[in-house]
Amino acid sequence: MEKTVTKKNEELREITSAVLVPGVCDWHEETYTEEEVLKAERNFSKYCKKANLQHEHQLDESMAEFTESYILPNDMIHEGRVIKKGTWLATMKVKSDALWDAVKEGTFKGFSIGCKVKVEQIVAKARGNYEGDLDMKATKRLSDFNFKDDFCHVALVTEGANGSDILVMKAKEQEHKQTPKEPKTKGSHESVN
């Protein structure tokens, strides 16, 4: 019989959170369509990919960097919460020890965009009656997100405008134990259903 093998991984220091959620109203009473969120993510990935802290400090790659940026292709249920199709999710690898400690302590909870954008004033009707699924009244619709300027970024913030907290924090992967299989005995077989 083989021994049990235990494997431990180093801290990954990665966080994943929503950047923009389409069709809902954020805390600034702004909303954006699924199409505009997709265009924003593509613009960020092509021209920017810069990490920032609290919209005040641009972070160089020795402190933090975005390792993933993508649009959710379908609704997803994560820990009992529905994450809407079309949501822009991003993963940041945090390299600074002090910043990582602050993330683990809960000081920083999500992402927020910093870029040029077109703003259209709108009048939203009653809750849930405008552009599908608004959570509250929206007064502005954002479009044409532009991440081409030097100080454009996605910031790690204490509270994101979209109300989304960090969905996944990969501090340490759980310990993996590999238990050996019992050897097959003569005449044994596996059935295929």
C-alpha positions as CSV (number, residue, x, y, z in Angstrom):
1,M,0.0,0.0,0.0
2,E,1.3,3.5,-0.9
3,K,1.7,6.3,1.6
4,T,-0.7,9.3,1.7
5,V,0.8,12.3,-0.1
6,T,0.1,15.8,1.3
7,K,0.7,18.8,-0.9
8,K,0.6,22.5,0.3
9,N,0.6,25.5,-2.0
10,E,2.0,28.9,-1.3
11,E,-0.3,31.9,-1.0
12,L,-1.7,32.9,-4.3
13,R,-2.7,36.4,-3.2
14,E,-5.4,36.7,-5.8
15,I,-8.8,38.4,-5.5
16,T,-11.7,38.3,-8.0
17,S,-14.6,40.8,-8.0
18,A,-17.1,42.4,-10.3
19,V,-15.9,45.6,-12.0
20,L,-19.2,46.5,-13.8
21,V,-22.6,44.8,-13.5
22,P,-25.0,45.5,-16.5
23,G,-28.6,46.5,-16.1
24,V,-28.4,47.5,-12.4
25,C,-28.1,50.9,-10.8
26,D,-25.0,51.5,-8.9
27,W,-24.5,53.8,-5.8
28,H,-24.0,56.8,-8.1
29,E,-27.4,56.2,-9.7
30,E,-25.7,55.1,-12.9
31,T,-26.4,52.2,-15.1
32,Y,-24.9,50.6,-18.2
33,T,-26.0,48.0,-20.7
34,E,-24.5,44.6,-21.2
35,E,-23.1,45.7,-24.6
36,E,-21.4,48.7,-23.0
37,V,-19.9,46.6,-20.2
38,L,-18.5,44.3,-22.8
39,K,-17.0,47.2,-24.8
40,A,-15.6,48.6,-21.5
41,E,-13.8,45.4,-20.6
42,R,-12.4,45.1,-24.1
43,N,-11.1,48.7,-24.0
44,F,-9.5,48.1,-20.6
45,S,-7.9,44.9,-21.7
46,K,-6.5,46.4,-24.9
47,Y,-5.3,49.8,-23.6
48,C,-4.9,49.8,-19.9
49,K,-4.8,46.9,-17.5
50,K,-3.6,49.3,-14.8
51,A,-4.2,48.7,-11.1
52,N,-4.9,51.6,-8.7
53,L,-5.6,52.0,-5.0
54,Q,-8.6,54.1,-4.0
55,H,-8.5,56.1,-7.3
56,E,-5.5,57.9,-5.7
57,H,-2.3,55.8,-6.3
58,Q,-1.4,54.0,-9.5
59,L,0.1,50.7,-8.5
60,D,3.1,49.3,-10.4
61,E,3.4,45.6,-11.2
62,S,5.6,45.0,-8.2
63,M,2.6,45.9,-6.0
64,A,-0.4,44.5,-7.9
65,E,-1.5,43.5,-11.4
66,F,-4.5,42.3,-13.2
67,T,-4.1,38.7,-14.3
68,E,-7.6,38.1,-15.7
69,S,-10.4,40.3,-17.0
70,Y,-13.5,38.7,-18.6
71,I,-17.2,38.9,-19.2
72,L,-19.4,36.3,-17.6
73,P,-21.1,34.4,-20.4
74,N,-24.0,33.1,-18.3
75,D,-25.7,33.8,-15.0
76,M,-23.6,32.1,-12.3
77,I,-24.5,31.2,-8.7
78,H,-21.7,31.8,-6.3
79,E,-22.2,31.1,-2.6
80,G,-25.9,31.6,-2.9
81,R,-25.7,34.9,-4.9
82,V,-26.6,35.2,-8.5
83,I,-23.9,36.9,-10.6
84,K,-25.6,38.3,-13.8
85,K,-24.6,37.3,-17.3
86,G,-22.6,40.1,-18.9
87,T,-20.9,41.1,-15.6
88,W,-17.3,42.2,-16.0
89,L,-15.1,40.2,-13.6
90,A,-11.4,40.8,-12.9
91,T,-8.7,39.0,-11.0
92,M,-5.9,41.0,-9.3
93,K,-2.7,39.4,-8.0
94,V,-1.6,41.4,-4.9
95,K,2.2,41.4,-4.5
96,S,2.7,44.0,-1.8
97,D,2.7,42.4,1.7
98,A,1.1,45.5,3.3
99,L,-1.6,45.6,0.7
100,W,-2.3,41.9,0.9
101,D,-2.6,42.2,4.7
102,A,-5.2,45.0,4.2
103,V,-7.2,42.9,1.7
104,K,-7.2,39.9,4.1
105,E,-8.3,42.2,7.0
106,G,-11.3,43.4,4.9
107,T,-10.1,47.0,4.4
108,F,-10.4,46.7,0.6
109,K,-13.6,45.0,-0.7
110,G,-13.9,45.5,-4.5
111,F,-13.1,47.2,-7.7
112,S,-14.1,50.6,-9.2
113,I,-13.4,52.1,-12.6
114,G,-11.5,55.3,-13.3
115,C,-11.8,56.4,-17.0
116,K,-13.5,58.7,-19.4
117,V,-17.1,57.9,-20.1
118,K,-20.1,59.4,-21.9
119,V,-22.9,60.3,-19.5
120,E,-26.5,60.4,-20.6
121,Q,-29.1,61.8,-18.2
122,I,-32.2,59.5,-18.0
123,V,-35.4,59.3,-16.0
124,A,-36.0,55.8,-14.7
125,K,-39.5,54.8,-14.0
126,A,-40.5,52.6,-11.1
127,R,-38.2,50.0,-9.8
128,G,-37.6,47.2,-12.3
129,N,-39.3,49.0,-15.1
130,Y,-36.3,50.4,-17.0
131,E,-33.7,48.6,-19.1
132,G,-34.7,45.3,-17.6
133,D,-33.8,44.9,-14.0
134,L,-32.7,48.1,-12.2
135,D,-32.4,47.7,-8.5
136,M,-33.2,51.3,-7.9
137,K,-33.8,54.5,-9.8
138,A,-31.0,55.4,-12.3
139,T,-30.5,59.0,-13.3
140,K,-27.6,58.4,-15.7
141,R,-26.6,55.9,-18.3
142,L,-22.9,55.4,-19.0
143,S,-21.4,54.4,-22.3
144,D,-18.2,54.7,-24.4
145,F,-15.9,53.8,-21.5
146,N,-12.4,54.9,-22.6
147,F,-9.3,53.6,-20.8
148,K,-6.7,55.1,-23.2
149,D,-5.4,58.0,-21.0
150,D,-2.5,57.7,-18.6
151,F,-4.4,57.8,-15.3
152,C,-7.2,55.4,-16.4
153,H,-7.4,52.3,-14.2
154,V,-9.5,49.9,-12.2
155,A,-9.0,50.6,-8.5
156,L,-9.0,48.4,-5.5
157,V,-11.3,50.3,-3.2
158,T,-12.9,50.0,0.3
159,E,-16.4,49.9,-1.3
160,G,-17.1,49.5,-5.0
161,A,-19.9,51.6,-6.5
162,N,-21.6,48.5,-7.8
163,G,-21.9,47.1,-4.3
164,S,-20.0,43.9,-5.2
165,D,-17.6,42.6,-2.7
166,I,-14.7,40.3,-3.4
167,L,-16.2,37.1,-4.7
168,V,-13.1,34.9,-4.5
169,M,-10.0,35.4,-2.4
170,K,-7.3,32.8,-3.0
171,A,-5.1,33.1,0.0
172,K,-3.9,29.6,0.5
173,E,-5.2,26.7,-1.4
174,Q,-6.6,24.0,0.8
175,E,-4.3,21.1,1.7
176,H,-4.8,18.3,-0.9
177,K,-4.5,14.8,0.2
178,Q,-4.1,12.0,-2.3
179,T,-5.3,8.8,-0.9
180,P,-4.0,5.8,-2.8
181,K,-6.5,3.4,-4.5
182,E,-6.7,-0.1,-3.4
183,P,-4.9,-2.4,-5.8
184,K,-7.2,-4.5,-8.1
185,T,-7.3,-8.1,-7.2
186,K,-7.2,-10.9,-9.8
187,G,-10.6,-11.3,-11.4
188,S,-11.9,-7.9,-10.3
189,H,-13.3,-5.6,-13.0
190,E,-15.0,-2.2,-13.2
191,S,-18.5,-2.0,-14.7
192,V,-19.4,0.7,-17.2
193,N,-22.9,2.0,-17.0
